[in-house]
Amino acid sequence: MRRNLARVLVASGTASYFGRVIKYIGSKRKLVSRIVALAQAIPGARTALDLFTGTTRVAQGLKQAGFHVTANDLATYSEVLATAYIATDARRVDLDALDAHLVELNALDGERGYFTRTFCEEARYVQPKNGMRVDAIRARIAAMAVDDTMRSILLTALLEATDRVDSTTGLQMSYLKAWSTRSHRELRLRRPLLLAGAGRAIRADARVTVRQPDGYDIAYLDPPYNQHSYFNNYHVWETLVRGDTPPAYGVARKREDCRTTKSAFNRRLEADGALAEVLGALRARHVILSFSDEGFLSLARLREMLAARFGEVGGIAIPSKRYVGAKIGIHDLRGVLVGEVGHLENTEWLFVAGPDAMEIARAGTAPLAEVA
């Protein structure tokens, strides 16, 4: 099933606010059009699984290109984003009601609560004036008599509004020594740019999801590739969406459960087995997998694993700049540089595995064999 590639390019930049964010580690902003082009080149493909969906950037691109997408992740904030952008059909949303809710929330006065104390006074995620607005709006959303879909859309609007006024370089592990320019703006909710079409959101461990009986034409995999935990890196989003008040620790005021929420993919000795388990149980005709040369697994090992399960393997290597925080390093609350700035570039590997994989890979760029 071939689709107009011009629609794919839209997915890389305008599908949602998160389609425009560039500061996040592991961001797939520059890869979305290539990933969707690969998916479009697979004959007869109509269904897709985004197994580690994160902010749903790739899932949105696939949905906008006409695929029925299932977006899975273990993070609560990811489930909320996936419910708003993937599971929700924009044509079925009462936009008048949504806009009325947004007007009500934007009109609220701030109130000092857990979010303000933890992330604005004890840390520097957003300025206290905006933190108080977050506290007030989050409490009001919790009290609203709305269904899960509308609640997810409103929480998405709040998360994105907070992100627009934060004072980070992308990671929520420590914050800028001086308030960022954008942090001085007033927090204001906007209507999320919802997408037409059906989809599904799942919150589960990837190794559980792949053991369900559902099958897919395509599975896109973007697993964690080294020791950096996304749960830790984006703990503020998790707390904002959950609306809870966990004990916090460290300069970044991380959730206490960051100490115990660990993924096998973030452990060098377990990552290989975890990915092999996922690939072994995956019910998909084709797999598209992205990975970084900063990861625990080598190019050769990834090709070996994919070939053993899906046969033919093709792909591309894409040089890219690291996330913006790598350019300036990470600072503690006093503004002291913690560690030294490392390398500023890395290579993203983009594989496709399954029947006629090398031919499909040409929808991206040069075959993997030419760059290995």
N, C-alpha and C positions, 0 to 999 in steps of 0.2 A: 504494500500500500504506500504509494508515493504521495507526499504532501508538498505544498508550496514552501520552499526553503525560506522565502522572505518572511514567513510567519515565525520561523525559528529565530531569526535575528531579533525580532521583537521580544522573544522570550528572554533573551540575554540582557535586556536593558529596561523594559518597561512593564513587565508583568506585575510587579509589586514593588513596594519600597525595598524589600530585600534583594530585588533584582538589580538595585543600584548601589547597594552597599559594597565597599571595596576593602574595608579595614579588617575583615575577619580572617583569622587563621583557617586554612583549609577552604577558603572561599572558591567556589566554582564559577564565578561570574564570567571569566574569560573562556571557560570550557563548555558552557551550556549549549551554545550553537553547534559546537562540534559533536557533543554527546547526542543531541537531538538529531543532527544530520546522520549519524551512525544508525540511530534507531529507525529513522525514516528509510534508510537504505535496506532494511531487513524486510524481505518480501512477506506480505501478508500480516505483518505485526500490527496488533491493535491493542494489546494489553501490556502494561509495564508495571514492574515493582521497583520502587526506590527504597532499598532496604535500610540504608542509613541516612535518612532524608534530611536531618538537621534543620536548617531554615527553609527547606522545601524548594530551594532555588531550581534544582534540576527537575524535580517533580512538577513544578509549575511550567517549565519549558516543555516538558512532555505532554502535559495536559493541554496547553495552548496549541500544541501541534496536532491535537486530535486523538491522543491515546487515552484510554481509560487507565488511570494511574492509582495504584495502591501505595501510600506513603507510610513507611514504618520507621519508628525510632523509639528509644527507651526514655527519652527526656520528656517531661510534662510540657515544657514550652514548645517542643517540636510537635507534640500531639495537637496543641491548640492551633499552631500555625497550619498544620496539615488539615485540620478540620475546617478552618476558614478558607484556605486556598485550594485544597484538593477535594475534600469530601463535599463541600458546598457548591451547589449549582447557582451561580449568580442570578440566573433567570428566575429562581424561586425565592429570592430574598425580598422581603418587604423593605424596600429602600427608604420609604417615607418613615417607617418605624425606626429603622437604623439611624437615619439622620436626626430624628427627634431624640433618640438616646444620646447621640454624640453632642447635641446642643446642651442637653441636661448635664452631661458629665463635664463638658468644657466650662460650664457656668459655676461649678462647685468651688467653694473656697478651700484652701489647703488646711490640713490638720496634721499635727506632728504625731507620727506613729512609729512603728517598728522600722519601716523602710527609711524614713528620714533619719532616725537615730543611728541606724546601722550603716547605711550606705552614703549618708551625706554629712554626718557629724563625726562618726568614728572612722569613716573612710571618705573618699572624694569621687564617688561614681557620678552623681549629679548634684547640682547646687541645692541647698536646703529648701529654697522657695519652690523648686520643682519636685523635690522629694515629698514635700507636704501635699502637693497636688496628686502625686502618685498614691499616697496613703488614702486620701479622700476618695479618689476615683475608684481605686481597687475595692474599697469597702462598699461603695455604692453598687458596683457591678455585682458583687457577691449577694447583695440584697435584692437585686432586680428580679422580677417574676418573668424571666425569659427562658427560652429553651436552650439546649446545649450549643446549638449552632450559633444563635445570636450571641450567647455569652462568649464563645470562642472568637467571634468577629470583634467584639468589643475589647476583649483581652489582647487580641492582635493589634488593634488600634492603639491601645495603651502601651504595649511593648514597643511598638515602632515609634510612638511619640517620645517615649523615654530615651530610646536609642538616638533620636535626633538631637538630644540636648545632653548627651553624656560627656564625660571627660576622660576618655580612654583612647588607646590606639588600637583597640579591637579586643584585647583580652581583658577579662574581669579578674585578673590576678593581682594587679596593683594599678595605680592611677597616676595621671599626669601631676607633676609637682606644682603646676599653676593651672587654674581653671581654663579649659579650652574655650575658644571663641564661641563655639556653638552652645556651650553650657549656659551662657548668659541669656539665651533666647527663652521665651515663655513656652512651657510645655503645652502643646495643643494637639488634640486628637483629630485625625483625618479619617475619612471613610477609606478602608482598605480597597485596593483595586482587585476585586473579586473576579473569578474566571467562570465562564459558562461551561457546563458539562458536568457529568457525574464523575465521582472518584471515591476513594476510601482512605480513612486514616486509621492506623493501628499503633498502639503504644505497647511494645513488647521487645524482649531481647531478640536480636536477629536470629540467633540459633533456635529460638522457639518458633518464630514466624515461618522460617523455611520448612519446618516440619508439619505445617498445616497442609491440608489436601489441595489447596488452591494452586493452580498452575498459571504460568504467564508466558507470553510470547518473548518478552525481554525482561531481564532483571538488571538493574543498574546498582552496582556496589561501590560505595565510597567508604570503606572501613577506616577506623582510626589506624594510623600507620606507625606511630611511635609512642613514647611515654606520656605525651601530653593528653590529658583527659578533657574531653569536651564538657563533661559534667562540672569539672572544676573551672574551666575557662569561662563558662557562661552560667555560673552559679546564681548571679543576680537575676537573670531571666527566669531561672527555675523558681526562685523565691517569689518574684513578682507574680508569676502565673499561678503558683500554688496558693498564694495569699497566706502563707503560714509564717510563724515567728521562731525559727530554729535558733539554738545557740550558735554564735558566730565566733570565728577565731582568725588571728593573723591580720596583716596589714589590709588585705582585701576584704576582710570580714566574711570569709567563706562559711557556708553552711557546715554545721558539725558533721553531717553525713557525707561530706566530701572526703572525710578521712576513711570511710568504709565503702563508698561506692566506687568500685574499681572494675574495669573491663579487662577481660583476657587479651583483647587486642592492644592494650596499653602495656603489656608485659612481654619483654623480648622472648622469654622462654615459652610463652603460651600463644603468641600471636599466630604462628604457623599452624598449630593444631586447630585454633579457633576458626581461621579462614578455611582450612581444609574441611572442617565439619560443616560450615555453611555451604560451601560448594558441593559437597557430597550429598546434601539433602535438598538442594535447590531444585525446584520444579520449573525450569524455564528452558525454552528452546535455544535462546541466545543470551549471553551475558556480556555486559559492558562494565568494565572495572577500571576505576581510576586509582592511582597510587603515586606516592612521591618518592624521589630518591633519598629522602630523609627518613624513610621507613625502615622497619626491621627486616623486611623481606627483599631479596634481590630481584632484579629483572628476570634472571634465569629461573629462579624458584617460582615466581608468579606464572611465567609461561608454562613451566612444567605442571603446576597445579591445574591450570586452566585446560591444558591439552589433555591431561589424564581424565578429566571429567567431560569436556565438551568437544574434544577433537581439535579441529583447526583453530589457530589463534593468529590474529593480526592486530595491528595497532599503530600508535604513533607516540613519539616523545615530544613534549612541548616545553621549551625553556620558559621560565616565568620568574618574576620577582617575588620575593617572600612578602608576607603581610607587612603592613606599614610599621608596626611596632618593632620589627627587627632592625629598622633603620636607625632608630634612636635608642634602642635598649629599653629595659624595664626599670622603673624607679620606685623606691619605697615612698612612704607617706611624707618623709622629710625632703624628698626630691633627690635623694642619693641614688646614683646609678648602681643597680644590682647586677654584677657580672659585666661581661664585655660583649659588644656587638659582634655577632658571628658573620657567616657568609650571607650575602644579600640576594643570591639567586639559587634556584633549584630547578629540577626537571620533573614535570608531571608526566607520568606514563598513562596512556589511555588505551586499554586493551578491548578487543571484541573477540568473543569465542563462540564457536558454533559452526553450522554448515556455511561454507563459502565466506569464512571470516576475512580472509585476505582481500577478497573483492569488496566486501562491505567496508573494510577499513579505508579504502580509497575515497570513501565519502568524506573522510576527515582530511587526511593529507598523506605523506609518504608512508609506505608500509614499515612496520616495526623493524623488519630485518635490515632496513637501510640505515637505521639509527642506533641499533643495539651495540 
